[in-house]
Amino acid sequence: MSLTPAFLDELRARTSLSALIGKTTKLTKAGREHKGCCPFHNEKTPSFYVNDDKGFYHCFGCSAHGDAIRWMTDQRGLPFIDAVKELVQAAGMEMPAQDKRSAERAERAQSLHDVMAAAAEWFEQQLDGLEGAPARDLLQRRGISDATRRNFGFGYAPDARGKLRAALKQFGDPMLIEAGLLISVEGKDPYDRFRGRLMIPIRDQRGRVIAFGGRIIGDGEPKYLNSPDTPLFDKGRTLYNLDRAAPAARKADRVFVVEGYMDAIALAQAGLGETVAPLGTALTEHQLERLWRMVDVPTLCFDGDNAGQKAAIRAAHRALPMLAPGRSLSFVTLPEGQDPDDLVRAKGAAAFEACVREAVPLVDRLWAHELAAEPMTTPEQRAGFRARMGELAKTILDPVVRSEYQAEFRRRYDEQFAPAPRRFEPRAPFVPRRPGQKWTPPPLPVTEDAKALRATGIDRVLAKAVLAGLIRHPAEIARHMEVLGSLRLADGALGRLFEAVVDVALEDRALDSARLVTILTNSGFEAVARDLLRADTMAYSFTQPTGDATRARDDLDEAIAILVTQPEVNAALADATSAMQARFTEEAFERQVALVREKQALELRLANLVQSNEDARAFDSEDD
């Protein structure tokens, strides 16, 4: 079968779009168009327009847009081919001829649909009969109302090996076996698959019964029994209640994923119809894709027990490679030992909604799980944790999302484990100790000569890095204006560039990096600025063109503190060394030792800035 563009254009031309949409959405005439409240999002003022002449609908509120076929796939949730078939039938057209094999498959599928519809009707009749009393009692104990029971098509399979087979004998054993209703045993007669169970029909997107789930009435295993995979039913591609949940999800802009049928039914009965459930297996890639076709961020509401939380993590890991900008998952943690069914029966929909308000995004769920996986008391354990988070981020195929996860994991790791930066605190003026008085650390120089050392004795390599950081983050200049002003006396091109950067920033406090570079270029500093901004020449976070902005600002603060303090410590150490060489005293010796330690501490702080940046880049070095 070939659906040519000409055939599809003819189908659209023969379809009255306003009549099609008007079946489920109230429209009023507005000139040559029709308008109404958008069915894709909640609104009070109509912003949804349908144009029959042009054959499309458009919402000016949420930007929903499409033709008749798109309406059937997006609003009704139908697969493309099913949408076309319905429109073709309504328009009185004929589908293009199928090849022989396709025609045979379609005919067999149609026959199987007939079988499943007949089985569902027969199961419902048994639930209403005498033998169905235990199943009706179970529904009553579970709080299922008669209206919900009818709406979801509950039934009952008698505890017998051949009653269904006899009731549907007109279809023949081969078809009943193919539909998954009978079990075939070599050398023996086939027998009913479902016996002594409450029957729950499983429907496709069009609302047709394609399989069954059977719950045992009393004790026994398995508690739930699903139909096997058949030409109609693929367990890994099907979501229970999708036919009802899809329209509700698009309207509410959310969809809940729960573990089982009864959870989905209980939430629907409580007014939360936008709920689906996988069928006894972990969420598959196909099921995740179906969910993302409805909303960008489905919400997983698995049970609060250990098994439920493991299922949530499996779903999180499976979703990672498929993430895209704006497309993710969120997670609701239910009270321990409770499932959604328990919660809404005991406390109502409000209790469930309260849990939903506490939902956490995928990144939080992954971080919390890995952080709690083992103790983090040793360097080896922390290194293992960091490696695991890095490997998780690398599984994301979309490069933009992968980069964001790597940056987020780095930031969280630093906040969790990195020691707070050690800031330099000026010492109190030195006072020679009196006899018996405990010695205190010596003062740093406060004379004009000592202040001049900030200009003449600064570490020029570090000064270049700080200047590059200020050019990349010009908003930080105002925060450090006082100390930067004292660095203006530096000679040569570096000093002149310092002065130019500070002057430009003083004139425009809202300056960004690109404009600052432009101004410096126009002022004759193009070569030196270009050399400073080469990311591969400096190993600091604040000199890099990309990265965590908060981390870069913190590291720049630390670098400026070291830059300003180093000359003072060096001058004080030189003075203490000269004094001790001239005349050895205990005070002079202690002062020299203290200043040596202070200098070593500054060198360690500077080394930590480089190391922390290398650690951050290690998260994604393989990916780069």
C-alpha positions in Angstrom: 0.0 0.0 0.0 1.4 3.4 -1.0 0.0 6.6 0.4 1.0 9.2 -2.2 1.1 12.9 -1.5 -1.7 13.3 -4.1 -3.9 10.8 -2.2 -3.3 12.5 1.1 -4.0 16.0 -0.4 -7.3 14.6 -1.8 -8.1 13.2 1.6 -7.5 16.6 3.3 -9.6 18.4 0.7 -12.5 16.0 1.3 -12.4 16.4 5.1 -14.2 19.3 6.8 -11.7 20.2 9.4 -14.1 22.3 11.5 -16.7 19.4 11.5 -13.9 17.0 12.5 -12.6 19.1 15.3 -16.1 20.2 16.3 -17.0 16.7 17.3 -14.9 17.1 20.5 -14.2 20.9 20.7 -16.8 23.6 20.9 -16.3 26.0 17.9 -18.0 29.2 17.0 -18.0 31.0 13.6 -15.6 33.9 13.4 -15.7 35.4 9.9 -14.3 32.8 7.5 -12.8 30.8 10.4 -14.0 29.0 13.5 -12.6 29.6 16.9 -12.8 28.0 20.4 -10.8 27.2 23.5 -7.7 25.2 22.7 -8.0 21.5 23.4 -4.2 21.2 23.8 -3.9 23.5 26.8 -6.2 25.0 29.4 -7.4 28.5 28.6 -10.5 30.7 29.3 -10.2 33.1 26.3 -10.4 31.4 22.9 -7.2 31.5 20.9 -7.7 28.3 18.8 -8.7 28.9 15.2 -9.7 26.5 12.5 -9.5 27.5 8.8 -11.4 25.1 6.4 -10.2 26.9 3.3 -6.6 26.4 4.1 -7.2 23.1 5.9 -5.3 23.8 9.1 -5.9 24.7 12.8 -3.6 26.9 14.9 -3.5 28.0 18.5 -2.0 31.4 19.2 -1.6 30.4 22.9 0.4 27.2 22.7 1.4 27.2 19.0 -0.4 23.9 18.3 -0.7 23.6 14.5 -1.7 21.0 12.0 -4.1 19.5 9.5 -6.8 16.8 9.7 -4.3 14.0 9.9 -2.2 15.8 12.6 -5.4 16.4 14.6 -6.1 12.6 14.6 -2.5 11.7 15.7 -2.0 14.6 18.2 -5.4 15.0 19.8 -6.8 11.5 19.4 -3.4 9.8 19.8 -3.8 7.5 16.8 -0.9 6.1 14.8 -0.5 7.7 11.4 -2.0 4.9 9.3 -5.0 4.5 11.7 -5.7 8.2 11.4 -5.6 8.0 7.7 -8.0 5.0 7.7 -10.6 6.7 9.8 -10.5 9.9 7.7 -10.7 7.8 4.5 -13.8 6.0 5.8 -15.5 9.2 6.9 -14.7 10.8 3.5 -16.1 7.9 1.6 -12.8 7.2 -0.1 -11.0 3.9 -0.7 -7.6 3.1 0.8 -5.0 2.3 -1.9 -4.8 -1.4 -2.8 -2.6 -3.5 -0.6 -0.3 -6.2 -1.8 -1.4 -9.7 -1.1 0.7 -10.3 2.0 -0.4 -7.0 3.6 -4.0 -7.7 2.8 -3.7 -11.1 4.5 -2.1 -9.6 7.6 -4.8 -6.9 7.8 -7.6 -9.5 7.4 -6.1 -11.7 10.1 -5.7 -8.8 12.4 -9.3 -7.7 11.9 -10.4 -11.2 12.7 -8.3 -11.2 15.9 -9.9 -7.9 16.9 -13.3 -9.6 16.5 -12.1 -12.5 18.7 -10.8 -10.1 21.5 -14.0 -8.1 21.4 -16.1 -11.2 21.8 -13.9 -12.5 24.6 -14.1 -9.1 26.5 -17.9 -9.2 26.2 -18.1 -12.8 27.4 -15.8 -12.0 30.4 -18.1 -9.1 31.4 -21.1 -11.3 31.3 -19.4 -13.8 33.6 -18.6 -11.1 36.1 -22.4 -10.2 36.3 -23.3 -13.9 36.8 -23.3 -16.1 39.9 -19.8 -17.3 39.4 -18.6 -13.7 39.3 -19.6 -12.9 42.9 -16.0 -13.4 44.4 -14.6 -11.1 41.7 -17.3 -8.5 42.4 -16.5 -8.7 46.1 -12.8 -8.1 45.3 -13.7 -5.0 43.3 -15.9 -3.7 46.1 -13.1 -4.2 48.6 -10.7 -2.3 46.3 -13.1 0.6 46.2 -13.9 0.3 42.5 -17.3 1.8 41.8 -19.8 0.3 39.4 -19.3 3.2 37.0 -15.5 2.6 36.9 -16.1 -1.1 36.6 -18.2 -0.6 33.4 -16.0 2.1 32.0 -12.9 -0.1 32.2 -14.7 -3.3 31.1 -13.8 -5.5 34.0 -14.8 -9.2 33.6 -14.3 -12.6 35.1 -12.8 -15.8 33.8 -14.4 -18.8 35.5 -12.1 -21.3 37.1 -12.6 -23.9 34.4 -10.3 -25.2 31.5 -12.7 -25.0 28.6 -15.6 -22.5 29.2 -14.1 -19.7 27.1 -13.1 -22.2 24.4 -16.7 -23.5 24.2 -18.2 -20.0 24.2 -16.1 -18.8 21.3 -16.0 -22.0 19.3 -17.2 -20.3 16.2 -13.7 -18.7 15.8 -11.9 -22.0 16.0 -9.0 -23.2 18.2 -6.2 -21.9 15.9 -7.5 -18.3 16.1 -8.1 -18.5 19.8 -4.6 -19.7 20.3 -3.1 -17.0 18.1 -5.1 -14.4 20.1 -3.5 -15.8 23.3 -6.8 -16.9 24.8 -6.0 -20.7 24.7 -2.9 -22.6 25.6 -1.8 -25.2 23.1 -0.3 -28.5 24.4 1.0 -31.0 22.0 -1.1 -34.2 21.9 -3.8 -32.6 24.1 -6.8 -30.3 23.6 -6.1 -26.6 24.0 -7.4 -25.1 27.3 -8.3 -21.7 28.6 -5.3 -19.5 29.5 -7.2 -17.4 32.1 -9.0 -19.3 34.9 -10.4 -18.0 38.2 -9.3 -14.4 37.6 -10.6 -10.9 37.5 -10.2 -9.8 33.9 -8.9 -6.4 32.8 -9.0 -5.6 29.1 -5.9 -4.0 27.6 -6.7 -1.6 24.7 -4.7 0.0 21.9 -4.7 3.7 21.2 -8.0 3.3 19.3 -9.7 1.7 22.2 -9.8 -1.8 20.8 -9.2 -4.8 23.1 -5.8 -6.4 22.1 -5.0 -8.3 25.3 -6.0 -9.1 28.9 -4.6 -8.9 32.3 -5.9 -11.4 34.8 -5.7 -10.9 38.6 -6.0 -14.0 40.8 -9.1 -13.9 43.1 -7.7 -15.6 46.1 -4.2 -16.9 46.8 -2.0 -18.2 44.0 0.7 -17.3 41.6 1.2 -15.4 39.5 -0.9 -12.7 41.1 -1.2 -11.0 37.7 -1.2 -12.9 34.4 -0.9 -11.0 31.0 -1.7 -12.2 27.5 1.4 -13.4 25.6 2.7 -11.3 22.7 0.4 -11.8 19.7 0.0 -10.1 16.3 -2.1 -7.5 18.1 -0.2 -7.2 21.4 3.4 -6.3 22.0 3.9 -5.9 25.7 7.0 -3.7 25.4 5.3 -1.2 23.1 1.9 -1.0 24.9 0.9 1.2 27.8 -2.2 0.4 29.8 -5.0 3.0 29.6 -3.2 4.9 26.8 -6.4 5.3 24.8 -8.0 7.3 27.7 -4.9 8.9 29.1 -3.6 10.5 25.9 -6.3 13.1 25.4 -6.4 13.8 29.1 -2.6 14.2 29.2 -2.6 16.7 26.4 -5.2 18.8 28.0 -3.6 18.7 31.5 0.0 18.9 30.0 1.1 16.0 32.3 1.0 12.2 32.4 1.6 9.9 35.3 3.3 6.5 35.0 2.4 4.0 37.7 3.3 0.4 38.2 0.1 -1.5 37.6 -3.4 -1.6 36.2 -5.1 -1.1 39.5 -3.0 2.0 40.3 -4.0 3.5 36.9 -7.7 2.7 37.4 -7.7 4.1 41.0 -6.2 7.4 39.9 -8.6 7.6 37.0 -11.5 7.0 39.3 -10.1 9.8 41.6 -10.2 12.2 38.6 -6.6 11.8 37.4 -7.3 10.2 34.1 -3.9 11.2 32.6 -2.3 7.9 34.0 -0.8 4.9 32.3 1.0 1.8 33.4 3.6 -0.5 31.8 2.5 -4.2 31.6 4.6 -6.0 34.2 8.0 -5.0 32.8 10.4 -2.1 33.2 9.7 0.9 31.0 11.0 0.3 27.5 12.4 2.7 24.9 9.3 2.4 22.9 7.1 3.2 25.9 9.2 6.2 26.7 8.8 7.5 23.2 5.1 7.1 23.4 5.1 9.1 26.7 7.2 11.9 25.2 4.7 12.2 22.3 2.2 13.3 24.9 4.2 15.6 27.2 7.8 16.7 27.5 8.3 15.6 31.1 6.3 12.5 32.1 6.1 11.9 35.9 7.0 8.4 37.2 5.0 7.5 40.3 6.3 4.0 41.3 5.7 2.4 44.6 7.5 3.5 47.7 9.0 0.1 48.5 12.4 -1.1 47.5 11.2 -2.8 44.3 9.4 0.3 43.2 12.4 2.5 43.7 14.7 0.1 41.8 12.2 0.2 38.9 12.4 4.0 38.9 16.2 4.0 38.7 16.1 1.4 35.8 13.7 3.8 34.0 16.0 6.7 34.7 19.0 4.9 33.3 17.1 3.7 30.2 15.9 7.3 29.5 19.3 8.9 29.7 20.5 8.1 26.1 17.1 9.4 24.8 17.1 12.8 26.5 16.8 15.9 24.3 16.5 19.6 25.1 13.3 20.1 27.1 12.6 16.3 27.2 13.1 14.5 30.5 11.4 12.7 33.4 10.4 13.6 36.9 9.9 11.3 39.9 7.4 11.1 42.7 8.4 9.3 45.8 5.3 7.8 47.5 5.2 7.0 51.3 7.1 3.8 52.0 4.9 0.7 51.7 2.2 2.5 49.7 1.2 2.5 46.0 -1.0 5.1 44.3 -4.0 2.9 44.8 -3.5 2.7 48.6 -2.8 6.4 48.8 -5.9 7.7 47.0 -8.2 5.1 48.7 -7.0 6.2 52.1 -6.5 9.9 51.7 -8.0 10.9 48.3 -6.6 12.6 45.2 -5.3 15.6 47.3 -2.8 13.4 49.0 -1.5 12.2 45.7 -1.3 15.7 44.3 0.7 16.7 47.4 3.3 14.1 46.5 3.3 15.3 42.9 4.2 18.8 44.1 7.3 17.3 45.6 8.4 15.6 42.4 12.1 15.8 41.6 13.7 16.1 38.2 15.7 13.2 36.7 19.1 14.8 37.5 18.2 14.9 41.2 17.0 11.3 41.2 20.2 10.1 39.7 22.4 12.1 42.0 20.6 11.0 45.2 20.7 7.4 44.2 24.4 7.3 43.4 25.3 9.3 46.4 23.5 6.9 48.7 24.9 3.8 46.9 27.9 3.6 49.2 29.8 5.5 51.9 31.8 8.6 50.7 34.4 8.6 53.6 37.5 7.8 51.6 39.1 9.4 48.5 38.7 6.1 46.7 35.0 6.0 47.3 34.6 9.6 46.2 36.6 9.0 43.1 34.4 6.0 42.3 31.3 8.1 42.7 32.7 10.8 40.5 33.6 8.2 37.8 30.1 6.8 37.9 28.4 10.1 37.5 30.8 10.9 34.6 29.9 7.6 32.9 26.2 8.3 33.3 26.5 11.7 31.7 28.4 10.1 28.7 25.5 7.8 27.9 23.4 10.9 26.8 23.5 11.1 23.0 22.4 14.7 22.6 25.6 16.8 22.9 23.9 19.8 24.4 22.1 17.9 27.1 25.2 15.8 27.8 27.3 18.9 28.3 24.7 20.3 30.7 24.7 17.1 32.8 28.5 17.0 32.9 28.6 20.6 34.2 25.8 20.0 36.7 27.5 16.9 38.1 30.8 18.8 38.4 29.1 21.7 40.3 27.3 19.3 42.7 30.5 17.3 43.3 32.3 20.5 44.2 29.6 21.6 46.5 29.4 18.2 48.1 33.1 17.4 48.6 35.4 20.3 47.8 36.7 22.3 50.8 35.7 25.9 50.9 38.3 28.3 49.4 40.6 29.7 52.1 40.4 33.5 52.0 43.3 35.6 53.1 42.6 37.6 56.3 45.0 40.6 57.0 46.8 40.2 60.3 46.5 42.6 63.2 49.5 45.0 63.6 52.5 43.3 65.1 53.3 44.1 68.7 56.5 42.8 70.4 55.5 40.5 73.1 56.2 41.2 76.8 58.0 38.8 79.0 55.7 35.8 79.6 53.3 36.8 76.9 52.4 34.2 74.2 53.8 35.0 70.7 51.4 36.1 68.0 52.0 36.0 64.2 53.8 39.0 62.8 52.1 41.7 60.9 52.1 42.3 57.2 53.7 45.6 56.0 51.4 48.5 55.8 53.8 51.2 54.7 53.6 53.0 51.4 56.7 51.1 50.2 54.9 47.8 51.1 51.8 48.9 49.2 54.0 49.7 46.2 55.0 46.1 46.1 51.5 45.3 44.9 52.6 47.0 41.6 56.2 45.9 41.4 56.3 42.5 43.1 53.2 40.9 41.8 53.3 37.5 40.1 53.1 38.5 36.5 51.9 35.0 35.3 49.1 35.1 37.9 48.3 38.7 37.0 47.9 37.8 33.4 45.5 35.0 34.4 43.5 37.4 36.6 43.3 40.0 33.9 42.1 37.3 31.4 39.5 36.3 34.0 38.3 40.0 34.4 38.0 40.3 30.6 35.9 37.2 30.5 33.8 38.3 33.6 33.8 42.1 33.5 31.0 42.3 36.1 33.5 41.2 38.7 35.7 44.3 38.2 33.3 46.5 40.3 33.5 44.0 43.2 37.3 44.3 43.3 37.7 47.9 42.4 39.7 48.9 45.5 42.5 46.3 45.1 42.5 46.6 41.3 43.1 50.3 41.6 46.3 49.6 43.6 47.6 47.4 40.8 47.6 50.2 38.2 51.2 51.0 38.8 52.4 47.8 37.1 54.6 48.8 34.2 54.7 47.6 30.6 51.8 46.4 28.4 50.3 44.4 31.2 50.0 47.5 33.5 48.5 49.6 30.7 46.0 46.9 29.8 45.0 46.7 33.5 44.4 50.4 33.5 42.3 50.2 30.3 40.2 47.4 31.6 39.4 49.1 34.9 38.7 52.4 33.2 36.3 50.9 30.6 34.5 49.0 33.3 34.1 52.1 35.4 32.4 53.9 32.6 30.0 51.0 31.9 29.0 48.8 34.8 26.7 46.7 32.5 29.5 45.8 30.2 29.7 42.2 28.9 32.8 40.3 27.7 32.3 40.7 24.0 31.8 44.5 24.2 34.9 44.8 26.4 37.0 42.9 24.0 35.7 45.1 21.1 36.6 48.3 23.0 40.1 47.0 23.9 40.7 46.0 20.3 39.7 49.5 19.1 42.0 51.0 21.7 45.1 49.1 20.4 45.1 46.2 22.8 44.0 43.6 20.3 47.2 41.5 20.3 47.7 41.3 24.1 44.0 40.7 24.7 43.9 37.9 22.1 47.0 36.3 23.7 45.4 36.5 27.2 42.1 34.9 26.0 43.8 31.8 24.6 42.2 29.1 26.8 45.0 26.6 26.3 47.6 28.9 27.9 46.1 29.1 31.4 44.8 26.3 33.6 42.2 28.2 35.6 38.4 28.0 35.4 37.9 31.7 35.1 40.1 31.9 31.9 38.1 29.4 30.0 35.5 30.5 27.4 32.9 28.0 28.7 32.1 26.3 32.0 30.4 26.8 35.3 30.0 30.6 35.8 29.6 30.4 39.6 32.7 28.3 40.0 34.7 30.7 37.7 33.7 33.7 39.8 34.6 32.0 43.0 38.0 30.9 41.7 38.6 34.4 40.3 37.9 35.8 43.8 40.5 33.4 45.2 43.1 34.3 42.6 42.7 38.0 43.2 43.2 37.5 46.9 46.4 35.5 46.3 47.6 38.1 43.7 47.2 40.9 46.2 48.6 39.1 49.2 51.7 37.4 47.7 53.8 40.6 47.3 53.1 41.6 50.9 54.0 38.2 52.3 57.2 38.1 50.1 58.2 41.6 51.3 57.5 40.8 54.9 59.5 37.5 54.6 62.4 39.4 53.0 62.4 41.9 55.9 62.2 39.2 58.5 65.1 37.3 56.9 67.2 40.4 56.8 66.4 41.2 60.4 67.3 37.7 61.6 70.6 37.7 59.6 71.5 41.0 61.2 70.6 39.9 64.7 69.3 36.5 65.6 66.4 36.6 68.1 63.6 34.2 69.0 61.0 36.7 67.8 62.8 37.2 64.5 63.1 33.5 63.9 59.4 32.8 64.8 58.3 35.7 62.5 60.3 34.2 59.7 58.9 30.7 60.2 55.4 32.0 60.3 55.8 34.0 57.1 57.4 31.0 55.3 54.3 29.0 56.2 52.1 31.8 55.0 53.9 31.8 51.7 53.6 28.0 51.4 49.9 28.3 52.1 49.5 30.8 49.3 51.3 28.6 46.9 49.1 25.6 47.9 46.0 27.8 47.4 47.2 28.7 43.9 48.0 25.0 43.1 44.5 24.0 44.3 42.9 26.4 41.8 44.7 24.7 38.9 44.0 21.2 40.3 40.3 21.9 40.8 40.0 23.0 37.2 41.7 19.9 36.0 39.4 17.8 38.2 36.4 19.5 36.6 37.6 18.8 33.1 38.2 15.1 34.0 34.4 14.6 34.1 34.1 15.0 30.4 37.7 14.7 29.1 37.0 11.5 27.2 33.9 12.9 25.6 35.9 16.0 24.5 
